[in-house]
Structure formats: structure tokens, C-alpha cells
Amino acid sequence: MQASLIRLAYLGCFAAIPLAALGCSKSEDAPKLAASASSLTVEKPPPTAMVAKYTIATDGKTHIDGPAPAEHLKGDTSASAGSLDVDLMNLANTRGEVKIDLTTLKTHTFDADPQDSKQTKDAAGWLEVGDAVSADVREANRWAVYSIRSIDELSASDVTKVAPVKQGADDVRVVTLMSHGELLLHGHKADKVVPLEARFHFPSGAAADARPTSIEIVTKSPLKITIAEHDVKPRDNLGKLAKRAFGLLGTKVADVLDVTFELRATPQSQ
């Protein structure tokens, strides 16, 4: 009996090792281990009676800012997708994913053509979403997907108890939160924490337990994307590595990009 207890204690200590430590190996298997660890199901409380399904509107915007010594990259995307299961009485239960269409990326670093057009084409080549790559490669890399795994640091967990603020014809209830999730970009995953503000829109005078007619979701501070994590490198228009352009990294092209977004979600059609 004592030996069994010792074995159980040992296994318990091993299980307490943070899963993130699996991703610290420099071996070729490290990305696979990190990906499998971050995709484990996260336990959450039982849902309340007010779980509602929402669809991310297709007109979501993201803004990309990449300061580098020689060039300050600026760009935007203009299309989005995704879905959310929102627990209005316990927002910590909310799960879902946000998708950004990288084929809509346009840069405006120079505010002038043809420089911006060339930079936009170069960016599409780095991401392998340009017209020159095959259709299957372009489609495989088209979407940047952020999957929500858990939510905490909520300013309020129950939307029905948040005091509304008048905004035009709507009553708006605002909640801030911290979203923990996984970003899939260019075929590679990385864990990300994103501070968000959610604005729940209701018709003026709606009952406290009414369902929002729309939800605005905006970043409170930028999402940091390290391009090396996602194997984003200089490539020619066919997707082949352009080794002579590697010297651009960290000088003309930023190693880390700051990304903010403005999204809108509407009730899912039944």
C-alpha cells in the first residue's frame, strides 16, 4: 500500500509540470509537442441557460504595425469569419474562433504607389497567399485563425447584470476580459493571450435577460506576432525561399508585428 501511494505521488508531481515546458525543446518535434499541449480540452463550468451562438461578420478589420529601423510596415486586412458560443451569464464559458483572411492584406507603408503595391505583393509571397502559388497552397495559408481556449480577468462575468450605456439607438453593455488561445498562422501554431473589450448591443429599453443583437470585439492592446514562430520568411512569388533577402529581417522588416482588430458578431441563423 505504501509503495502504491509513493507511485501515485510521483505521478501527481509529474502531471503538475506546466504543459508549456514541452515546447521548450529545440528538437524538430518541439512544434508538434507544443501544438498538442495547447490543443488539450480546457475544463470549464457547466453552461448557463443563456448560451447563444454568434457568427463573426465578414467585414472585420485588422491593423498591422511593424516598426523596423529601415522601414515601418503598415497594413490592413478587410475580411473575417468565425463563430462564437457566448455564455451571457458566465462569459468565462465562452469559446469559439476568429478567422482573418490574409489574401485581403494591403499595405500602406508609403502611402504611394508603386511602392505599396510591390510591398503588398511581397507580403503575400512571404505568407504564400499570392496569385503565383498553387490554389491549394494559397487556400491552406489563407486564414489566420485564433481559437479561444479560456477567458479570465473579466470586468463582469454576467452580461445581464452590467449597467447599459446609451449609444445611438442602442443600449450597450461593456465588458473587458483576457482571452487565452492559440493562433494558427502559415501552418504553425503559437499560444497567445489577447486583452479584449466586448460591447454587447441591445435595443433601447430591452429586458436584462434579452439576447444582444450584435457584439463588437476589439483589442485593448496589440496582439504580438513573432514572424519566426510561424515560418514567415522572405519568399519569391512562387513561394520559394529568397535567401538573398534574409538580411531584411530585423532591419527593413520587423521581427515582431503588432496586430489589432475590430470585429462584429451577429446572432447565428437557426
N, C-alpha and C positions, 0 to 999 in steps of 0.2 A: 504493500500500500504506500509506504513512504517513497519507494522508488518511483511509483506511478505519479505521485504528487510532484516529485522533483522534475520528471519529464514534462508534465503539464506546465509547470512554472517556466521551464526553459522555453517551451513552445510559445507561451504567452509573451515572454520577453522578446523573442524573435519577431512575433507578429506586430509588436509595438514600434519596430523600426519604421521611420517615415517612408512611405512608398516613393517619395520623390528621390530618395537616395539611390533607387535603382537606375535613375537616369544619369548618374554621375560617372559611370564607366565610359572610358574613351574608346571601347571596342566598337566594332561595327554593329553589334547587337544593341547598343545603348538606345538608339532611337526606338527600336521595337519594344524594349522593356519600358521606356518612358511612356510610349503610346498606350501599351496595355494597362499600365498602372493608372493613367489618367482616365481611362475609359471604364473603370470599375463603377458599378452602380453605387450611388450615394444614398444612404438611408435618409428618409425624411418622414415627418409626422403624417398621420393619415389625413387625406384631403378633407376640406370642409364641404358644406353643401353649395358653396359658391365658386366652383371651378368653371371657368369659361375659356373657350378656345378662340384664339385670335390669329389672324393672318397678317404677316408683315406686308405692308403696301409696297407696290413695285417701284415707287418713286423715291425711295430712301436715298439720302445723300451721305457720302463720306468725304472727309477732307484730309489730305495727306501733306505733311510738312516734314521735310528732310534737310535740316541745315547742315552744310558741309563747308569747309574753308574756301573752296573754289567755286561752289555753286549751291544755291539754296533751292532745292526741289520743292515745287508746289503743285498739287494736283487734286482732282476730284473724280469720284465715280457718281453715277446717276441712276443706278438700278439696283433693286434689292428683292429679296424673297425671304421665306421662312415662316415659322409658326410658333405660337406660344400657348402653353396651358397655364393660365393665370388663376391662382387661388386668391380671390379677392379678400377673403377673411384671414388668410395666413400666407402672405406673399413669399415667405421663405420656401413654400412648396412649389413655387413657380419654376417651370422648366421649359426648354424649347431651344430653337436655334435661329440665328440670324445669318443670312447669306448676302454677300456683296458680289455683284457682277463685275469682275476685273476687266472684261472686254470693253466696258464703258469708261475706263480710265482715260482722262485727258489731263495733260499738264499745262500749266500757265506760268511757268517759272520766269519766262522772259517777257510775257505779255506782248508777244510779237511772233508772227510767222516769218520765215520758215523754221526758226529755232524751236518753237514749241511743238510743231508738227513732228520734227525729227526726234525730239526728246520723247514724245508720246509713243512714236514707233519703236524707239529703243527700249522704253519701259515694257511695252508689250512683248518684245523679244526676250527680255530678261525673265519675264513671267511665263513665257511660252503660251501666250494667248493671242498672238498676232496672226494675220492672214496667211503668212508664209508657212506656218506649221500645219501639220495634217489636222483634219477636223476632229479626229478622236483625241489627239493631244491637246488641242485647244479646249475642247469640252471638258477634258479631265482636269484642266487647270483653271477653268473659267470662274469658279466660285470660291471665294474666301468664306469659310463657314465658322462661326463662333457658336459653340454648343454650351449652354448653361448647365453646370453640374450642381451648383449650390448657390444660395443667396444668404447674406448676413448683413450686419450693421445697418439694419432698416431703421429709418426715422419713425416709421409706423408700420406695423405688420398687418393691420386690419383697415382696408380702404374705407369700409363703411363708417369708421369712427374718425376719419380725417375731416377737419372743417374745410368746406369748399371756399374757393376764391373765385369771384366773378371774372370771366374773361370773355368779352363779347357776349354772345347769347348763351354761353356755356357756364356751368359750374365746374371748376377744375380742382381736383384734389391731388396734391403733390407729395410724392414720397421719394426719398433718396435711399440708395442701397449700394451694396458691394456685390458684384456678380463674379463668381469663380467659375471658370470654364476652360475650354480647350479650343484653340484656334487651329483650323486646318487651312494651310495656305501652300500652294505649289506642291501638294502631295506630302507635306510634312506637318506634324502636329507640335504644338507648344502650349503649355499651361499658361493662362492669362487671367489676371484679376482686373476688372474694369469697374470704376466708380460710375454709377448711373443716376440719372434723375428720371422718374416716370411721372407723367402728367396724365391723370385719368379724367377724361372729359365726360360730363353728364349734361343732359338737357337741364335748363334752368328750373329749379324747384323740384328736381327728381327726388324720389324717396331714397333714404340712406342705403337701402339694400338693392337699388337698381343696378343694372349692369352698365358699365361705361360704353358709350357709343364709339369711342376711339381712345387709344393710348399713345401718347408721344413718348419716345425713349431717346434721351440724349446723353452723351458722355459728359461727365463733370470735369474730367481731366483726360489727357490723351492716353490712348492705348499705345504702349511701346512695342514696336515690332522690330526685332533684330533680324536683318535680312539673311544672315548666315544660318539662322535656325531653320530657315525654310529653303535653303539651297538656291536662293535668288542671286544669280551671278551674271556677269556680262555674257551675253549670247548674241550671235548674229540673228538675222531674220529667220533662219531655218532652225533656230534653237540650239545650234552648236556653240560650245564654249569659245568665246573670243578672248584667248589668253592675253593678247596684247593690251586689252582694256582693263585687266585686273588692277592696274595702277590707279584706276579711277576711284576704287573703293576707299572710303575714309577721307578722300580729298575732294574729288568732284561729285562723288555720290556718297550720301550719308550711310553709315553702318546701321543706324537706328532711325526708324521712321515714326513720327508721332501721328496717330490716326484718331480723328474724332468723327462721330456720326450723328445724324439726325434721322430717326426712323418713326414711322407711324404704323400702328396696328389697328385693324378693324375686326369686329366680330366675324367669326368663321361662318360661312353659309352652312346650314344644316342639310 
